[in-house]
Amino acid sequence: MKRTPILSAALLSLAAGAAVAQSSVVVGGVLDSAVRYVHNEGGGSIKSLVSGSSQTSRLYFRGDEDLGGGMSAGFWLESGVLADTGTSAGGTQFFDRRATLSLSSRGIGELRLGRDYVPTYTLWVRHDPFAHVGVAGSNNFSSSSQQGPIRSAFSTGPNTTVRSSNAVEYLLPSDLGGLEGGLMVAAGEGGTAANGQDKLIGGRIGWQSASFGAHASRVITSNDLTASGKFKDTLFAANGTVGQVRMNAALRKYEQALSEETILLLSTVATFGQVDLKASYLRANMKGKVGTTVIDANDATQIGLGAIYNLSRRSALYVQGARINNDGKASFSIPGGTAMVAGGSSTALEAGVRHNF
């Protein structure tokens, strides 16, 4: 007579425990604002309030469900936010940063579908201490502002140097003793480069420990603008840590038809208690031609310096500065300034606050 209530109680207890462990949803993000000063040679200077100079301001929703047997399902929706105006960074594309659905296995890896980082960028941003944003970010050299392979393959529309939509991605398990990697393919879906609908195939492989890492990656993109040659994005990178100092080196090459842009990145981050000191050197080397326009002499260098004072695990104050020197007809510049003369320099300073929630 006692077996039924005892069994019922046990089953209810197991069900309640499973419900607690079964799924979770997290809402979080970053708010980052800074005051910025940019002076471009030949164009004067501009002072402004900007968003996302230490980390991109964003809002995300992510969740996981434990399916048992080491399997789980999950989603991640992430939208860029302009903290200085309160508007969406992606415009009509609300979840512009990430929109993925995934199925994971501890022993097999992860299958991820949707919009996400391309393999080359996943590694590149890991070696940029300024996280590809702000006045000293490496993004200043990965733009369509110049005659070169990026503009030739994508015009001034969306490109695949950071993210791809319509992607299917496989990632290796995270417990392979430092070995990591992944593959990504994306369908163009009959669209155009102007709409960000590109066909893509790429992958990455590497090994990372607490003190050393070496990585390689390649992504190939095609669209309605690449009839003369597919857009190729190749990367090699290494990093090492000694005590509280991390050193990084990365080489990234963009190619399309007869044009090339090679970017060398050397950087370091040193931690002293609550303070992180950062420095980077970038060299963009243009080669070949776009149509009949020769771009060999249109090179540029960028030097960036920065410091972060961590008020807590979630809040920080920061200051950073950078200078770009252009050669030939190059006009690379730091965002937030005026138009600049070809071959001129761009100088900027900014100070801000960041809060992760």
WOJOBEL-V276457 format. One record per residue. N is the residue number from 1. OMEGA is omega as a letter, one per 30 degrees, with the letter a starting at -180 (NA if undefined). Layout:
n:N omega:OMEGA
n:N omega:OMEGA
This chain:
n:1 omega:a
n:2 omega:a
n:3 omega:a
n:4 omega:l
n:5 omega:l
n:6 omega:l
n:7 omega:l
n:8 omega:l
n:9 omega:l
n:10 omega:a
n:11 omega:l
n:12 omega:l
n:13 omega:l
n:14 omega:a
n:15 omega:l
n:16 omega:l
n:17 omega:l
n:18 omega:a
n:19 omega:l
n:20 omega:a
n:21 omega:a
n:22 omega:a
n:23 omega:l
n:24 omega:l
n:25 omega:a
n:26 omega:l
n:27 omega:a
n:28 omega:l
n:29 omega:a
n:30 omega:l
n:31 omega:a
n:32 omega:l
n:33 omega:a
n:34 omega:l
n:35 omega:a
n:36 omega:l
n:37 omega:l
n:38 omega:l
n:39 omega:l
n:40 omega:a
n:41 omega:l
n:42 omega:a
n:43 omega:l
n:44 omega:a
n:45 omega:l
n:46 omega:l
n:47 omega:a
n:48 omega:l
n:49 omega:a
n:50 omega:a
n:51 omega:l
n:52 omega:a
n:53 omega:l
n:54 omega:l
n:55 omega:a
n:56 omega:l
n:57 omega:a
n:58 omega:l
n:59 omega:a
n:60 omega:l
n:61 omega:l
n:62 omega:a
n:63 omega:l
n:64 omega:l
n:65 omega:l
n:66 omega:a
n:67 omega:a
n:68 omega:l
n:69 omega:a
n:70 omega:a
n:71 omega:l
n:72 omega:l
n:73 omega:a
n:74 omega:l
n:75 omega:l
n:76 omega:l
n:77 omega:a
n:78 omega:a
n:79 omega:l
n:80 omega:a
n:81 omega:l
n:82 omega:a
n:83 omega:a
n:84 omega:a
n:85 omega:a
n:86 omega:a
n:87 omega:l
n:88 omega:l
n:89 omega:a
n:90 omega:a
n:91 omega:l
n:92 omega:l
n:93 omega:a
n:94 omega:l
n:95 omega:a
n:96 omega:a
n:97 omega:a
n:98 omega:l
n:99 omega:a
n:100 omega:l
n:101 omega:a
n:102 omega:l
n:103 omega:a
n:104 omega:l
n:105 omega:a
n:106 omega:a
n:107 omega:a
n:108 omega:a
n:109 omega:a
n:110 omega:l
n:111 omega:a
n:112 omega:a
n:113 omega:l
n:114 omega:a
n:115 omega:a
n:116 omega:l
n:117 omega:l
n:118 omega:a
n:119 omega:a
n:120 omega:a
n:121 omega:l
n:122 omega:l
n:123 omega:a
n:124 omega:a
n:125 omega:l
n:126 omega:a
n:127 omega:l
n:128 omega:a
n:129 omega:l
n:130 omega:l
n:131 omega:l
n:132 omega:l
n:133 omega:l
n:134 omega:a
n:135 omega:a
n:136 omega:a
n:137 omega:l
n:138 omega:l
n:139 omega:l
n:140 omega:l
n:141 omega:l
n:142 omega:a
n:143 omega:l
n:144 omega:a
n:145 omega:a
n:146 omega:l
n:147 omega:a
n:148 omega:a
n:149 omega:a
n:150 omega:l
n:151 omega:a
n:152 omega:a
n:153 omega:a
n:154 omega:a
n:155 omega:l
n:156 omega:l
n:157 omega:l
n:158 omega:l
n:159 omega:a
n:160 omega:l
n:161 omega:l
n:162 omega:a
n:163 omega:l
n:164 omega:l
n:165 omega:l
n:166 omega:a
n:167 omega:l
n:168 omega:a
n:169 omega:l
n:170 omega:l
n:171 omega:l
n:172 omega:l
n:173 omega:a
n:174 omega:a
n:175 omega:a
n:176 omega:l
n:177 omega:l
n:178 omega:l
n:179 omega:l
n:180 omega:l
n:181 omega:a
n:182 omega:l
n:183 omega:l
n:184 omega:l
n:185 omega:l
n:186 omega:l
n:187 omega:l
n:188 omega:l
n:189 omega:l
n:190 omega:a
n:191 omega:a
n:192 omega:l
n:193 omega:a
n:194 omega:l
n:195 omega:l
n:196 omega:a
n:197 omega:a
n:198 omega:l
n:199 omega:a
n:200 omega:l
n:201 omega:a
n:202 omega:l
n:203 omega:l
n:204 omega:l
n:205 omega:a
n:206 omega:l
n:207 omega:a
n:208 omega:l
n:209 omega:a
n:210 omega:a
n:211 omega:a
n:212 omega:l
n:213 omega:l
n:214 omega:a
n:215 omega:l
n:216 omega:a
n:217 omega:l
n:218 omega:l
n:219 omega:l
n:220 omega:a
n:221 omega:l
n:222 omega:l
n:223 omega:a
n:224 omega:l
n:225 omega:a
n:226 omega:l
n:227 omega:a
n:228 omega:l
n:229 omega:a
n:230 omega:l
n:231 omega:a
n:232 omega:a
n:233 omega:a
n:234 omega:a
n:235 omega:l
n:236 omega:a
n:237 omega:l
n:238 omega:l
n:239 omega:l
n:240 omega:a
n:241 omega:l
n:242 omega:a
n:243 omega:a
n:244 omega:a
n:245 omega:l
n:246 omega:l
n:247 omega:a
n:248 omega:l
n:249 omega:l
n:250 omega:l
n:251 omega:a
n:252 omega:a
n:253 omega:l
n:254 omega:l
n:255 omega:l
n:256 omega:a
n:257 omega:a
n:258 omega:a
n:259 omega:l
n:260 omega:l
n:261 omega:l
n:262 omega:a
n:263 omega:l
n:264 omega:l
n:265 omega:l
n:266 omega:a
n:267 omega:l
n:268 omega:l
n:269 omega:l
n:270 omega:a
n:271 omega:l
n:272 omega:a
n:273 omega:a
n:274 omega:a
n:275 omega:l
n:276 omega:l
n:277 omega:a
n:278 omega:l
n:279 omega:l
n:280 omega:l
n:281 omega:l
n:282 omega:l
n:283 omega:l
n:284 omega:a
n:285 omega:l
n:286 omega:a
n:287 omega:l
n:288 omega:a
n:289 omega:l
n:290 omega:a
n:291 omega:l
n:292 omega:a
n:293 omega:l
n:294 omega:a
n:295 omega:a
n:296 omega:a
n:297 omega:a
n:298 omega:a
n:299 omega:l
n:300 omega:l
n:301 omega:l
n:302 omega:l
n:303 omega:a
n:304 omega:l
n:305 omega:l
n:306 omega:l
n:307 omega:l
n:308 omega:l
n:309 omega:a
n:310 omega:l
n:311 omega:l
n:312 omega:l
n:313 omega:a
n:314 omega:a
n:315 omega:a
n:316 omega:l
n:317 omega:a
n:318 omega:l
n:319 omega:a
n:320 omega:a
n:321 omega:a
n:322 omega:l
n:323 omega:l
n:324 omega:l
n:325 omega:a
n:326 omega:l
n:327 omega:l
n:328 omega:l
n:329 omega:l
n:330 omega:l
n:331 omega:l
n:332 omega:a
n:333 omega:l
n:334 omega:a
n:335 omega:l
n:336 omega:a
n:337 omega:l
n:338 omega:l
n:339 omega:a
n:340 omega:l
n:341 omega:l
n:342 omega:a
n:343 omega:a
n:344 omega:a
n:345 omega:l
n:346 omega:a
n:347 omega:a
n:348 omega:l
n:349 omega:l
n:350 omega:l
n:351 omega:a
n:352 omega:l
n:353 omega:a
n:354 omega:l
n:355 omega:l
n:356 omega:a
n:357 omega:NA
